[in-house]
Amino acid sequence: MTTTTVLPETGTRVELSASASAEAVGCVRVVRTEGSVLTLSLPEALAPRAGAFVTVRWPAGARGRFVLPAVVVAVAENGVDLQPAGEPTIEQLRRYVRGGGGEQVLMRRPGQMDTLGWIRDISEHSLRAHFSGVQLAPGDEANLLIDLDGEIIEVRATAVKAAGLPQRVPPGPMSVEVVAVFSADEPQAKLIRRYVMRQQLLNRMHA
């Protein structure tokens, strides 16, 4: 009996890291998957050497994100070929620092008007936010610009939930609660952790 390793689909944006201490490269596009070989679009200057062990991460819906160990089998001018070195595991979102609330977030999508919303809570790799009058479905992607006390971070996010909320008077555009996951690079993740911890400290002081 054979088993098939779960691999990200063509077009998926993944995060690639060469070691635990190295800075991860985010928003790397999957060019194709053939058999057990995964090809990523990556400039040669950023590519790890052939034979290097790497870690690939990509969204796994509301569960968190997949984490796949792999080895670099070939390096080309504009891409790398990876061979899985094990089975993917799930990193649960609850492992990440989470909190805050009320931050502004701007959603940008090609062919759509920019939409301003506000965040209910945020972690290093996910957020829950409210927007007015947006048409969004699970699996849709968008660029999110998040304002954390005047520091702006931009991430490419994938919606895993989009639900309309009961409308209250006065009547207006439907409020939509969106849960999305994203791959933050280490500087962005550090900024989010610092912000959330600061908010948690302020909440304890006010309590």
C-alpha positions in Angstrom: 0.0 0.0 0.0 1.4 3.4 -1.0 0.8 6.8 0.6 0.8 10.2 -1.0 2.6 13.1 0.7 0.4 16.2 0.9 2.0 18.9 -1.1 0.9 22.5 -1.7 -1.0 23.1 -5.0 0.4 25.1 -7.9 0.1 28.8 -7.3 0.2 28.4 -3.5 2.3 31.0 -1.6 4.6 29.2 0.9 7.3 30.2 3.4 10.8 28.6 3.0 13.4 28.5 5.7 16.8 26.8 5.5 17.3 26.4 9.2 15.8 27.4 12.6 18.1 30.4 12.9 17.9 31.6 9.3 15.3 34.2 8.3 12.5 32.7 6.4 11.6 33.7 2.8 7.9 34.4 2.6 5.4 34.5 -0.3 7.4 32.0 -2.4 5.1 30.7 -5.3 4.7 27.0 -6.1 5.4 26.6 -9.8 4.4 23.0 -10.1 4.3 19.6 -8.3 5.4 16.5 -10.3 5.3 13.2 -8.4 7.0 14.0 -5.2 9.1 16.9 -6.5 8.0 20.4 -5.5 9.3 23.3 -7.7 9.3 26.8 -6.2 9.9 30.2 -7.9 12.9 31.7 -6.2 15.9 33.9 -7.3 19.1 31.9 -7.3 20.6 34.5 -4.9 18.0 33.5 -2.3 18.1 29.8 -3.0 19.7 27.3 -0.5 22.4 25.1 -2.0 21.6 21.7 -3.5 21.6 19.1 -0.8 20.5 21.5 1.9 17.6 20.5 4.3 14.8 23.1 4.4 11.3 23.6 5.8 8.3 24.6 3.8 5.2 26.0 5.4 1.8 26.9 3.9 -1.8 27.5 5.2 -3.8 24.5 6.3 -7.1 26.3 6.7 -8.5 26.9 10.2 -6.3 24.2 11.6 -3.1 26.2 11.2 -0.4 25.6 8.6 1.4 22.6 7.1 5.1 22.1 7.9 7.1 19.9 5.5 10.8 19.0 5.8 12.4 18.7 2.4 15.8 18.6 0.7 16.9 20.8 -2.2 17.6 18.5 -5.2 18.3 21.1 -7.9 18.9 24.9 -8.1 18.1 26.8 -11.3 18.3 30.5 -12.2 14.7 31.2 -11.2 13.7 28.3 -9.0 14.5 25.3 -6.8 13.3 21.7 -6.8 12.6 20.1 -3.4 12.1 16.5 -2.4 10.0 15.8 0.7 12.1 14.4 3.6 9.2 13.3 5.7 5.4 13.8 6.0 3.9 17.2 6.7 2.7 18.1 10.2 0.2 20.7 11.4 1.3 23.7 13.4 -1.8 24.7 15.4 -2.7 28.4 15.3 -3.3 28.3 19.1 0.5 28.0 19.5 1.0 31.5 18.3 0.7 34.6 20.5 -2.7 36.0 20.0 -4.6 39.1 21.2 -5.1 42.7 20.5 -8.2 44.1 18.8 -9.5 47.3 17.2 -6.5 47.7 14.8 -7.3 49.0 11.3 -6.7 46.7 8.4 -7.0 47.6 4.7 -8.0 44.8 2.2 -6.7 45.1 -1.3 -7.8 42.8 -4.2 -7.3 43.2 -8.0 -10.4 44.6 -9.6 -12.0 45.5 -6.3 -12.2 48.7 -4.3 -9.9 48.8 -1.2 -11.9 48.0 1.9 -11.1 49.3 5.4 -11.9 47.0 8.3 -10.9 46.5 11.9 -9.3 43.5 13.7 -10.9 41.5 16.5 -7.8 39.6 17.2 -4.5 38.8 15.6 -1.6 36.3 15.9 1.6 35.7 14.0 -0.1 33.7 11.3 -3.8 34.5 11.4 -6.4 37.2 12.2 -10.1 37.7 12.7 -11.4 41.0 11.3 -14.7 42.7 10.4 -15.3 44.4 7.0 -18.4 46.1 5.6 -20.0 45.0 2.4 -17.3 42.7 1.1 -17.9 39.6 -1.1 -15.4 37.0 0.1 -15.4 33.2 0.2 -13.1 30.7 1.9 -10.0 30.2 -0.3 -10.1 33.8 -1.6 -6.8 35.7 -1.4 -6.1 39.4 -0.6 -3.3 41.7 0.4 -3.9 43.0 4.0 -2.2 46.2 5.3 -2.3 46.1 9.1 -1.8 49.1 11.2 -0.1 48.2 14.6 0.3 51.4 16.5 1.5 53.3 13.4 3.7 50.5 12.1 2.3 49.0 8.9 2.8 45.4 7.8 1.6 44.0 4.5 0.8 40.2 4.2 -0.8 38.0 1.5 -3.6 36.2 3.3 -6.1 33.4 2.5 -9.6 33.5 3.9 -10.7 30.4 5.7 -14.0 31.8 6.9 -16.3 34.6 5.8 -19.6 35.0 7.5 -22.2 37.8 7.5 -23.1 39.2 10.9 -26.7 40.1 11.9 -27.4 43.6 10.7 -28.4 46.2 13.3 -30.1 49.5 12.9 -29.5 51.9 11.3 -29.4 49.8 8.1 -26.2 49.8 6.1 -23.7 47.4 4.4 -23.6 43.9 5.8 -20.8 43.4 8.3 -18.7 40.4 7.4 -16.4 38.5 9.8 -13.3 37.2 8.1 -10.8 34.7 9.5 -7.7 34.5 7.4 -4.3 32.9 7.6 -1.0 34.2 6.2 2.8 33.5 6.2 4.5 36.4 8.0 8.2 36.7 7.7 10.3 36.8 10.9 10.4 40.7 11.2 6.6 40.9 10.7 6.0 38.0 13.2 8.3 39.8 15.7 6.4 43.0 15.3 3.0 41.2 15.8 4.3 39.4 18.9 5.6 42.7 20.4 2.3 44.4 19.7 0.2 41.6 21.2 2.3 41.3 24.3 2.1 45.1 24.8 -1.7 44.9 24.5 -1.9 42.0 27.0 0.2 44.0 29.5 -2.0 47.1 29.1 -5.1 45.0 29.6 -3.7 43.5 32.8 -2.8 47.0 34.1 -6.4 48.2 33.4 -7.8 45.2 35.1 
